[in-house]
Amino acid sequence: MRKQHVLCAAALVSVAGLAVAQPTVDGVYDPGTEGSFYSDVLWSQNQPTAFGDNQAGDFTGGDFGDPPGDVMTGVELCIPLAAIGGPLHGSGGTSTFQLAGWVNSGDRTFMSNQIIHDGNLPIDTPNIGNAPDFTAMGGISHTSITANVGTIVVDGMLDAAYGPAQFLQTNYTGFGNETDGTVDGGGPNGGGSEIDAVYAATDGVNLYLFIAGNLEYNGNGLDLYIDSDASDATGLTTLSSGAGAGGFIISGQAGLVFDAGFGADFVVSADSWNDDGDDGTTPNVPRLYAGPATGNIDEIGSLPGYGAANAGAVGSGYSMGIDNSNTLGVIGSPSLSSPVAPDANWAYGSELCNVRSYVDTANGKLYIFIGGNLEVNYNKLNLFLDTAPGGQNTLRADNVDISFNGLNRMADCIFDAGFEPDFWLNTNNGVDGGSGNLQNYTDCAVLRTNGPIVDPFFGLRADYGSFFGGFVTDGQGNPVAEPVEVMDFSGDRFDQQDGFLANLYSNYAPRASADLGLDILNGSADPSDRPAVGLVQVAINNSNVDGVTAFDAASPSVADAPNVNTGIELCLDLNEIGWDGSQDILLAGWISSGGFDFVSNQVIGGLPTVDNLGEVSAIDFGAIAGDQFINLMSTGSGCRADTTGDGILDFFDVLTYLGWFSGGDMRADFVTDGILDFFDVLTFLGEFDTGCP
C-alpha cells in the first residue's frame, strides 16, 4: 500500500489559486521571491558525498595530468616482420620506420584527438573527426620510430626491454578519461581511450609495439599505420577504399591525406567486439586486424578478455594484450584553465543536499528544487516519479532506447515497496571532447507498467525517448552563442513511425510525443503538427560550494545540507508525468556514473551508511534501511527532529530516531561527526524539545 499524507488535491487547488506568479526555473531557490511557493525542505542529505565535493577555488587547469611517461599499461602487439614485408628500414641491428596512428570510433569515421604526432600538435586540439588532410594541419601526423633490440612478453604491461619511449602525448583526450582502474576499462566510472606513449622493440623476427594508455571496450579502434621504408614512394598517401574484412578501417577515413614523406605500407588495428549481437549476455573482447595497406586487411582473431591472464596469440603469428587499468597519463578535458569554483556552470564534485517542491495544480505544474551539484564529467542525476497506480517497481529491460540505452542499463533495479515510478528523467553536464565546450543534457521517458506501447499499424514501438540540451560555455567558462540555459524540450526533432523505426526519438516531452504520434498514425492529427513545448523544463546552477563535505574529509559533515539554495530545478507538466490527480507524487533518485551503472551514496531519501551503492542492476532498495523516496506533496517541516517527516513532533519521531540509533543508521548522527554516541541522542532530544519552526 502506498504511503499517503494528509494534503488533499482540493486543498492544493485552493492554495495554488492564490498564486500571482510562479518560480523561475534557473537552478536557484530564492527564499525572498520563491519561499511562498516552495515547501520547506522535504528531505536533506544524511551522507557526505563519495562522488567529489565541489569546493571554492577548485579548477582543472594549470596542469596536464600525470606524466604520460608514467603509464605502464596499455595495448601491446606482436607483429611478424614477415607480414610487414621483411626487415624494416635500418642498419646496425636497428629497425627504423615511421608510425602514424590514432584512436578512432568503432566504425572508423570519427578520429579522436589522440594521435601519434611529431610533437608539434597544438595544445588542446579537439577531436579531429573524419578524413583530415594532415598536410594542411602542418605535417604533424606521424613520428619516426627506432625499435630497441629485446625480448618482450606480450601481456599489456610495459617491459624494460622496450627502452625509452619513442613518443609522448602532449594533448588531453577527447574520448574519455578512464578513472576506474580495472583491466577491462568497463568498470563503474566508465571508460576512456588515450595514447600516452609509444614504445617499440624487435627480436629480429617480430616487431613489438606498446601503446601506453587505454582503449575503451565500447568498440573504439586503435589504428596504426606503418611506413616500413620511411618513404612515400610506396604505400598509401591518401586513404580511399579498403579491402578485406578490415577494409572498413581505411574506408571509414576515405579521403585522409598523410603528411608529405609518409606512405602507409601496413596497417594493424585493435578494437573490441561482442559475439552475442550486443544483447548484453557476454562482454566485449579485444579483436585484431592487420594487413598491407594496399591489399586485404584480415581479421586476425580475438582474445577471451582483457589483462595479462587473457593476453597471448590471436593467430597467424600475431599476439596481443590489452590492459585498461591505467588511470594516469593525460587528462580528460582541455588543459587550459577551467572556471574557478564557485561557478554557476561548472562543478568539480557531485552531491544531493536537499529537496523542495511546489505542486501548482491551478496551472498544471510540478516544481522541484534539488540543492547540490553535478560534476561536469557527465555524472547522471536520475529522477523517478511515481504519479499514478501501476508503474515499474522493478525497472524493466524493454523500456525505450534513450541515453544510449542508459535507461535499460538500469534494468532489474528494485525500488522500495510502495514506489512504482511512471516517469524517468536524467540530467547531466560535461565537456564535449570535440569542441571543448561545456554542454548540458536532459533525457526522459515514460515508464509504463507493461512496457512501451506498440502502434496498432506496424507493431513497432510508439513510445519515444526524449532528449534536449546543448552548449552552455566554452572550455574556459566563456559564453557561447545561444547557450542552452534552460532545457525546455523545444527542439525540432520528432520522429514519426513509418514501419521501419525500431526506436523513436523526440526533442519534445515523451508522453506528449507518443500521444501525437498515435494521433498522426490514425489520421486524427496533421503530420506537420508538433507536441507542445516547455512540458519539461530543467536548469542547472553549479554554484554551491557548501552543503555536505566529502566522505573522506578531515571532519565529514552534512550539517549544511538543508541550507543549499542552488542546484537543479525542474518544472514538469502534471499531465506529462502522468499524475492521476489524487495520488501523492513520490520522488526517488540518485547520482550515478556517466554510464548509469554505478550508483553513488548520494541518494534521495538517504542511506544508512556512507558507502556507494555500486552496480545499479543489483540494487534492491527494499533491502536497505529506510525509504529511498520522498513525498513531494507533504509540507516538509524543515526540522531534523521530525524524523517521520509528517510535520508533527510526537512519540513516533522518538521511536524512529531510536531505531536509527540502535541500528547504526547514520541518520542518527545529529552531531555530524561520523560517530554515533550519547551526544547524538542529547542533540536530538534538545531539538525535539525545542520543537519545529
C-alpha positions in Angstrom: 0.0 0.0 0.0 1.3 3.5 -0.9 2.1 5.9 1.9 -0.3 8.8 1.9 0.0 12.2 3.7 -2.9 14.5 4.7 -2.8 17.1 1.9 -5.7 16.6 -0.4 -5.9 17.8 -4.0 -8.7 20.2 -3.2 -6.5 22.0 -0.6 -3.7 22.2 -3.2 -6.1 23.8 -5.7 -7.2 26.4 -3.2 -3.7 27.3 -2.3 -2.5 27.4 -5.9 -5.4 29.6 -6.9 -3.9 32.4 -4.8 -0.7 32.4 -6.8 0.1 35.5 -8.8 3.5 34.3 -10.1 5.5 31.2 -10.5 9.0 30.1 -9.6 11.7 30.9 -12.1 13.4 27.8 -13.4 17.0 28.8 -13.1 18.5 26.3 -10.6 18.3 28.9 -7.8 15.9 28.8 -4.8 15.3 32.4 -3.8 13.6 32.5 -0.3 12.5 36.0 -0.8 10.7 35.5 -4.1 10.0 31.8 -4.1 9.6 31.0 -0.4 5.8 31.4 -0.7 5.7 28.8 -3.4 8.1 26.1 -2.5 7.7 23.8 0.5 10.1 23.7 3.4 12.9 21.3 2.9 11.3 17.9 2.4 14.5 16.0 2.8 18.1 16.8 3.5 21.2 14.6 2.8 22.5 12.5 5.6 25.7 11.2 4.0 28.8 13.2 2.9 29.4 12.7 -0.8 31.7 10.0 -2.2 31.4 11.5 -5.7 33.6 14.6 -5.1 33.0 17.7 -3.1 32.9 21.0 -5.1 35.0 23.5 -3.1 35.8 27.1 -3.5 38.9 27.5 -5.6 38.6 24.2 -7.5 39.6 24.2 -11.2 41.2 21.7 -13.6 43.5 24.0 -15.5 47.2 24.7 -15.0 48.4 21.1 -15.3 48.5 18.4 -17.9 47.9 15.4 -15.6 50.3 12.8 -14.5 53.3 12.5 -16.9 52.3 10.2 -19.9 55.7 8.5 -19.4 54.4 7.1 -16.1 51.8 4.9 -17.8 52.8 1.3 -17.6 49.8 -0.5 -19.1 48.0 -0.3 -22.4 47.8 -2.1 -25.8 50.7 -4.4 -26.7 51.1 -6.0 -30.1 53.5 -8.6 -31.6 53.6 -8.3 -35.4 55.6 -10.8 -37.6 58.2 -8.9 -39.6 57.4 -11.2 -42.5 53.8 -9.9 -42.5 55.0 -6.4 -42.8 57.2 -7.4 -45.7 60.6 -8.3 -44.2 63.1 -6.4 -42.2 62.3 -2.8 -41.5 64.5 0.1 -42.8 67.7 0.4 -40.7 71.2 -0.7 -40.2 73.5 -2.0 -37.5 70.8 -4.2 -36.0 68.3 -1.4 -35.6 64.8 -1.2 -37.1 63.7 2.2 -38.1 60.3 3.1 -39.5 57.7 5.8 -39.5 54.5 5.4 -37.5 51.1 7.1 -37.7 48.1 6.2 -35.6 45.1 7.3 -33.6 42.2 6.3 -31.6 39.1 6.1 -33.8 35.4 5.5 -33.4 34.2 1.9 -33.9 33.1 2.5 -37.5 36.3 4.4 -38.1 34.6 7.5 -39.3 35.5 9.9 -36.4 39.1 10.3 -35.3 39.8 11.4 -31.8 42.5 13.9 -30.7 44.6 11.0 -29.5 47.0 10.8 -32.4 50.7 9.9 -32.7 52.4 13.1 -33.8 55.8 14.7 -34.2 55.5 16.8 -31.0 54.0 19.9 -32.7 50.3 19.2 -32.2 48.8 22.5 -30.9 47.8 22.4 -27.2 44.2 21.5 -26.6 43.5 20.3 -30.1 39.9 18.9 -30.1 38.8 15.6 -31.7 39.7 15.7 -35.4 36.7 14.0 -36.9 36.5 12.4 -40.4 39.3 12.3 -43.1 41.7 15.1 -42.2 44.3 16.5 -44.6 47.3 16.4 -42.4 49.4 18.4 -44.8 47.0 21.3 -44.2 47.5 20.9 -40.4 51.2 21.5 -40.7 52.6 18.0 -41.2 52.2 16.6 -37.7 50.6 13.2 -38.1 53.5 10.7 -37.7 56.8 10.2 -35.9 60.0 8.3 -36.5 60.5 5.1 -34.5 63.7 3.2 -33.8 62.9 -0.2 -32.3 65.0 -1.4 -29.4 66.5 -4.9 -29.6 65.0 -7.0 -26.9 62.8 -10.0 -25.8 59.3 -9.0 -24.9 56.4 -10.7 -23.1 53.1 -9.6 -24.6 50.7 -9.0 -21.7 49.6 -5.4 -21.9 52.3 -4.2 -19.5 55.5 -2.3 -20.3 58.7 -4.3 -20.3 62.1 -2.8 -19.5 63.4 -4.3 -22.8 61.5 -1.7 -24.8 63.9 1.0 -23.7 62.9 4.7 -23.7 59.6 6.0 -25.1 59.6 6.8 -28.8 56.6 9.2 -28.4 54.9 11.0 -25.5 51.5 12.6 -25.8 51.0 16.3 -25.4 47.2 16.6 -25.7 44.2 15.9 -23.5 41.9 13.0 -24.5 38.6 13.9 -26.1 37.5 10.2 -26.0 37.1 9.9 -22.2 39.5 9.7 -19.3 39.4 6.2 -17.6 39.3 6.5 -13.8 38.1 3.1 -12.8 41.4 1.2 -12.8 40.1 -2.2 -14.0 41.8 -4.2 -16.7 38.8 -4.1 -19.0 38.1 -0.4 -18.5 34.4 -1.0 -18.2 34.0 -0.5 -14.5 31.8 1.8 -12.5 33.4 5.1 -13.5 33.1 4.4 -17.2 35.9 4.0 -19.7 38.1 6.2 -21.9 40.7 6.0 -24.6 44.1 7.6 -24.8 47.5 7.3 -26.3 50.0 8.3 -23.7 53.3 6.9 -25.1 54.7 4.6 -27.8 57.4 2.0 -27.3 58.9 -0.4 -29.9 61.2 -3.4 -29.8 62.3 -6.2 -32.1 63.8 -9.7 -31.7 64.7 -9.9 -35.4 61.6 -12.0 -36.1 58.8 -9.8 -34.7 58.1 -6.2 -34.2 56.6 -5.4 -30.8 54.6 -2.2 -30.2 53.5 -1.0 -26.8 50.9 1.8 -26.8 50.7 3.1 -23.3 47.2 4.2 -22.4 43.7 2.9 -22.7 41.3 1.6 -25.4 37.7 1.7 -24.2 35.9 -1.5 -24.7 33.0 0.2 -26.5 34.3 -0.6 -29.9 36.7 2.3 -30.2 39.6 1.4 -32.5 43.4 1.9 -32.2 44.5 2.2 -35.8 48.3 2.1 -36.5 49.9 2.7 -39.9 53.5 1.6 -40.6 55.7 3.2 -43.3 58.3 0.5 -43.3 60.7 2.1 -45.8 60.4 5.6 -44.5 59.3 6.9 -47.9 56.1 8.0 -49.5 57.3 6.5 -52.8 55.4 3.3 -51.8 52.3 2.8 -49.8 49.2 4.9 -49.4 49.5 8.6 -49.2 45.7 9.1 -49.3 43.2 6.7 -47.9 40.3 5.6 -50.1 38.6 2.2 -50.2 39.9 -0.6 -48.1 39.7 -4.3 -48.9 39.1 -7.5 -46.8 37.4 -8.0 -43.5 39.2 -5.0 -42.1 38.7 -2.8 -45.1 36.3 -0.5 -43.2 39.3 0.7 -41.2 40.6 2.5 -44.3 37.2 3.2 -45.9 35.9 4.9 -42.8 38.6 7.6 -43.2 38.4 7.7 -47.0 40.0 11.0 -48.2 42.5 11.3 -45.3 45.8 12.7 -46.6 49.0 11.8 -44.7 51.9 14.1 -44.3 54.4 14.6 -47.1 57.1 11.9 -46.8 54.7 9.2 -45.3 53.3 6.3 -47.3 51.4 3.7 -45.3 52.6 0.2 -46.2 51.0 -1.8 -43.4 48.0 -1.3 -41.0 47.3 -3.0 -37.7 44.2 -2.2 -35.7 42.8 -3.3 -32.3 39.3 -2.8 -31.1 36.6 -4.7 -29.2 33.6 -6.6 -30.3 30.7 -8.6 -29.0 29.7 -12.0 -30.4 26.2 -12.1 -28.9 24.7 -9.5 -31.1 25.3 -7.0 -28.3 22.4 -8.2 -26.3 24.4 -7.8 -23.1 24.9 -11.5 -22.3 28.6 -11.5 -22.9 31.2 -8.8 -22.6 33.1 -7.1 -25.4 36.5 -8.7 -26.1 39.7 -7.5 -27.8 40.0 -8.1 -31.6 42.9 -7.6 -34.0 43.0 -6.7 -37.7 46.2 -6.5 -39.9 47.4 -6.4 -43.4 49.1 -4.5 -46.2 47.6 -1.0 -46.5 47.3 -1.5 -50.3 45.8 -5.1 -50.0 43.4 -7.2 -47.9 43.3 -6.3 -44.2 42.4 -9.6 -42.5 40.7 -10.2 -39.2 43.4 -12.0 -37.3 41.5 -13.1 -34.2 40.4 -12.1 -30.8 41.2 -12.7 -27.1 38.8 -14.1 -24.4 39.2 -10.9 -22.4 41.4 -8.1 -21.1 44.5 -8.2 -18.9 47.7 -10.3 -18.7 45.7 -13.5 -17.9 44.0 -13.2 -21.3 46.9 -12.0 -23.4 48.6 -14.1 -26.0 48.4 -15.4 -29.6 45.5 -14.3 -31.7 46.5 -16.2 -34.9 49.0 -16.1 -37.8 51.9 -15.3 -35.6 50.3 -12.2 -34.0 50.0 -11.7 -30.3 48.1 -9.1 -28.3 47.4 -7.9 -24.8 45.2 -5.1 -23.6 45.3 -3.8 -20.0 43.0 -0.8 -19.4 43.8 -0.3 -15.7 45.7 3.0 -16.4 44.3 6.0 -14.6 47.4 8.2 -15.1 48.6 10.0 -18.2 46.7 12.7 -20.0 43.6 14.4 -18.5 40.1 14.2 -20.0 39.5 17.9 -20.6 41.3 20.9 -22.1 44.4 21.7 -20.1 43.9 25.5 -20.1 42.2 26.9 -17.0 38.6 25.9 -16.5 36.4 28.2 -14.4 37.3 28.6 -10.7 34.6 27.4 -8.3 32.2 28.7 -7.4 30.8 29.0 -10.9 27.2 28.7 -12.0 28.1 26.3 -14.8 31.0 24.3 -13.5 31.3 21.9 -10.6 34.1 19.6 -9.6 32.0 17.2 -7.5 28.5 15.8 -7.3 26.1 15.9 -4.3 22.4 16.0 -3.5 21.8 18.2 -0.5 18.1 18.8 -0.1 14.7 18.7 -1.9 11.8 21.2 -2.0 8.6 21.0 -4.1 5.7 23.1 -5.3 2.6 21.5 -6.8 0.8 24.2 -8.8 -2.4 22.4 -9.7 -4.1 25.6 -10.9 -1.5 25.7 -13.8 -0.9 22.0 -14.0 2.8 22.2 -13.0 5.1 20.4 -10.6 8.2 22.3 -9.5 11.1 20.5 -7.9 14.2 22.1 -6.5 17.2 19.9 -5.6 20.1 21.7 -3.8 23.5 20.4 -4.8 25.9 20.0 -7.7 26.6 17.9 -10.8 30.3 17.5 -11.7 31.0 18.4 -15.4 32.0 14.8 -16.2 28.6 13.5 -17.3 27.7 12.0 -14.0 24.0 11.4 -14.2 21.2 12.6 -11.9 18.5 10.0 -12.3 15.0 11.0 -11.1 12.0 8.7 -10.9 8.4 9.9 -10.3 5.5 7.8 -9.0 2.4 9.6 -10.1 -0.4 7.0 -10.6 -1.3 3.4 -9.8 0.9 1.0 -11.7 4.4 1.6 -12.9 7.7 -0.3 -12.5 8.7 -1.3 -9.0 11.4 -3.3 -10.8 12.8 -1.4 -13.8 12.1 -3.3 -17.0 14.7 -4.2 -19.6 12.5 -3.3 -22.6 12.0 0.4 -21.9 12.6 2.9 -24.8 16.2 3.3 -26.0 17.4 6.7 -24.7 20.7 7.9 -23.3 22.5 5.4 -25.5 20.2 2.8 -23.9 21.2 4.0 -20.4 17.7 3.6 -19.2 17.7 -0.1 -19.9 21.2 -0.3 -18.4 19.4 0.2 -15.0 17.1 -2.8 -15.6 16.4 -5.0 -12.6 16.9 -2.2 -10.1 14.2 -2.7 -7.4 12.6 0.2 -5.6 11.1 0.3 -2.1 7.7 -1.3 -1.6 5.1 1.3 -2.3 7.2 3.1 -5.0 6.4 2.3 -8.7 7.7 5.0 -11.0 5.8 6.1 -14.0 8.2 8.7 -15.4 12.0 8.9 -15.6 14.3 11.8 -16.2 18.1 12.2 -16.1 20.1 15.4 -16.4 23.9 15.8 -16.8 26.6 18.1 -17.9 30.1 17.6 -19.3 32.8 18.8 -21.6 32.4 17.9 -25.3 35.5 16.2 -26.5 35.2 17.6 -30.0 34.8 21.3 -29.2 36.0 21.5 -25.6 32.7 23.3 -24.8 30.5 22.6 -21.8 27.1 21.1 -22.6 24.0 20.3 -20.5 21.6 17.5 -21.4 18.3 16.1 -20.1 16.7 12.8 -21.3 13.3 11.5 -20.2 10.9 8.7 -20.9 7.5 7.3 -19.7 7.7 4.1 -17.6 4.7 2.0 -18.4 3.6 -0.9 -16.3 3.7 -3.3 -19.2 6.5 -1.7 -21.2 6.4 0.7 -24.1 3.2 1.0 -26.1 3.1 -0.5 -29.6 1.4 1.2 -32.5 -1.6 -0.6 -34.0 -0.5 -0.4 -37.6 3.1 -1.6 -37.7 3.5 -3.5 -34.5 6.6 -1.3 -33.6 7.2 0.9 -30.5 5.2 4.1 -30.4 6.8 5.4 -27.3 9.6 8.0 -27.5 13.0 8.6 -26.0 13.2 12.3 -25.5 16.3 14.5 -25.2 17.2 18.1 -25.2 20.3 20.1 -24.5 23.3 21.9 -26.0 26.3 24.1 -25.3 26.5 26.4 -22.4 30.0 27.8 -22.3 33.4 27.1 -23.8 36.1 25.1 -22.1 37.2 28.1 -20.1 33.7 29.1 -19.0 33.3 31.9 -21.5 29.9 32.5 -23.2 29.0 30.8 -26.4 26.4 31.8 -29.0 22.8 30.9 -28.0 23.7 29.0 -24.8 21.1 26.4 -23.6 20.5 27.6 -20.1 17.0 26.1 -19.6 16.4 22.7 -21.2 12.7 23.2 -22.2 12.3 20.4 -24.8 11.5 22.9 -27.6 13.6 21.4 -30.3 12.7 20.3 -33.8 13.2 16.5 -33.9 10.0 14.5 -33.9 10.3 11.0 -35.5 7.1 9.5 -36.9 6.7 5.8 -37.1 6.8 4.6 -40.7 7.0 0.9 -40.1 10.8 0.8 -40.1 11.9 2.7 -37.0 12.7 0.4 -34.1 13.2 3.4 -31.8 11.6 6.8 -31.9 13.3 10.0 -30.7 12.0 13.4 -29.9 13.1 16.9 -28.7 9.7 17.2 -27.1 8.3 15.6 -23.9 7.9 11.8 -24.3 4.2 11.3 -23.3 3.0 14.2 -25.5 5.2 12.8 -28.3 3.6 9.4 -28.1 0.1 10.8 -27.9 0.6 12.9 -31.0 2.4 10.2 -32.9 -0.5 7.8 -32.4 -3.0 10.5 -33.5 -1.0 11.1 -36.7 -1.0 7.3 -37.4 -4.7 7.0 -37.0 -5.3 10.1 -39.1 -6.7 12.3 -36.4 -3.8 14.8 -36.5 -1.9 16.6 -39.2 1.6 15.1 -39.8 3.1 18.6 -39.6 1.9 19.0 -36.1 4.4 19.0 -33.2 3.9 18.5 -29.5 3.7 21.4 -27.1 7.0 22.9 -25.9 8.0 23.5 -22.3 6.2 20.5 -20.8 9.6 19.5 -19.3 12.0 22.3 -18.1 15.3 21.8 -16.3 18.1 24.2 -15.3 21.4 23.5 -13.5 23.2 26.0 -11.3 26.5 24.6 -10.0 27.5 27.5 -7.7 27.2 25.5 -4.4 30.5 25.1 -2.6 28.9 24.3 0.8 26.4 21.6 1.7 27.8 18.2 2.5 31.5 17.6 2.7 33.5 14.8 1.1 33.1 11.5 2.9 36.9 11.3 3.5 37.2 14.9 4.7 39.0 15.6 7.9 35.7 16.3 9.6 32.9 14.9 7.4 29.6 16.8 7.9 26.1 17.1 6.5 25.0 19.9 8.8 24.9 22.5 6.0 22.9 20.3 3.6 19.5 22.0 4.3 20.9 25.5 3.6 22.0 24.9 -0.1 19.9 27.2 -2.4 21.5 26.4 -5.8 21.3 23.2 -7.8 18.9 21.5 -10.2 15.4 22.9 -10.7 12.6 21.4 -12.7 9.2 22.4 -13.9 7.1 19.4 -15.1 3.7 19.4 -16.6 1.4 17.2 -14.4 -0.3 15.6 -17.4 3.1 14.8 -19.0 4.3 13.0 -15.9 1.1 11.1 -15.7 -0.4 12.4 -12.4 -3.9 10.9 -11.8 -5.0 14.0 -9.9 -5.3 12.3 -6.5 -2.3 10.1 -5.6 0.6 11.7 -3.7 3.5 12.3 -6.1 6.6 10.4 -4.9 10.2 11.0 -5.9 13.2 8.8 -5.9 16.6 9.5 -7.4 20.4 9.2 -7.2 23.6 10.4 -8.8 25.4 7.7 -10.8 28.4 7.4 -13.1 28.2 8.5 -16.7 27.4 5.0 -17.8 24.4 4.8 -15.4 25.8 1.6 -14.0 27.5 2.7 -10.7 25.3 4.4 -8.1 26.8 6.8 -5.6 25.9 7.3 -2.0 24.0 10.5 -3.0 20.5 9.0 -2.9 17.3 10.9 -2.3 15.8 9.6 1.0 19.2 8.9 2.4 21.2 5.8 3.1 22.2 4.1 6.4 25.9 4.0 5.6 28.3 6.2 3.6 29.2 3.5 1.1 28.4 3.9 -2.6 25.7 1.5 -3.7 27.6 0.2 -6.8 26.1 -1.8 -9.6 22.7 -0.5 -10.3 21.1 -3.8 -11.5 22.0 -5.4 -8.2 20.3 -2.8 -6.0 17.2 -3.7 -4.0 16.1 -0.6 -2.1 13.6 -2.7 -0.2 16.6 -4.4 1.5 18.1 -1.1 2.5 17.0 0.6 5.8 14.6 3.5 5.4 12.7 4.7 2.4 14.8 5.8 -0.6 12.0 8.0 -1.9 10.1 11.1 -0.6 6.6 12.5 -0.9 6.6 15.8 -2.9 3.1 16.6 -1.6 4.0 16.7 2.1 4.5 20.1 3.6 8.0 19.5 4.8 8.9 20.5 8.3 12.5 21.8 7.8 13.2 20.2 11.2 15.6 17.3 11.8 13.7 16.2 14.9 10.7 15.4 12.7 12.2 12.0 11.7 8.9 10.7 10.3 8.6 13.7 8.0 4.9 14.2 8.7 5.3 17.8 10.0 4.3 16.8 13.5 6.6 16.1 16.5 5.3 13.2 18.5 6.3 9.9 20.1 6.7 8.3 16.7 9.6 10.6 15.9 11.4 9.5 19.0 10.8 5.8 18.1 12.1 6.4 14.6 15.2 8.1 15.9 15.9 5.4 18.5 15.5 2.8 15.7 18.1 4.6 13.6 20.5 4.9 16.5 20.2 1.3 17.6 20.5 0.1 14.0 23.7 2.1 13.4 21.9 4.2 10.8 24.0 7.4 10.3 20.8 9.5 10.0 21.0 9.4 13.8 24.3 11.3 13.7 22.9 14.6 14.8 26.3 15.9 15.8 27.5 15.1 12.3 30.9 13.9 13.5 30.7 10.5 11.8 30.3 8.8 15.2 27.1 7.6 16.9 27.2 8.2 20.6 25.3 9.7 23.6 25.9 13.2 22.3 23.8 12.5 19.2 20.9 11.4 21.5 21.2 14.5 23.6 21.3 16.7 20.4 18.2 15.0 19.1 16.3 15.4 22.4 17.2 19.0 22.6 15.9 19.7 19.1 12.8 17.7 19.8 12.2 19.7 23.0 12.7 23.0 21.2 10.1 22.0 18.6 9.8 22.6 14.8 9.6 26.1 13.4 
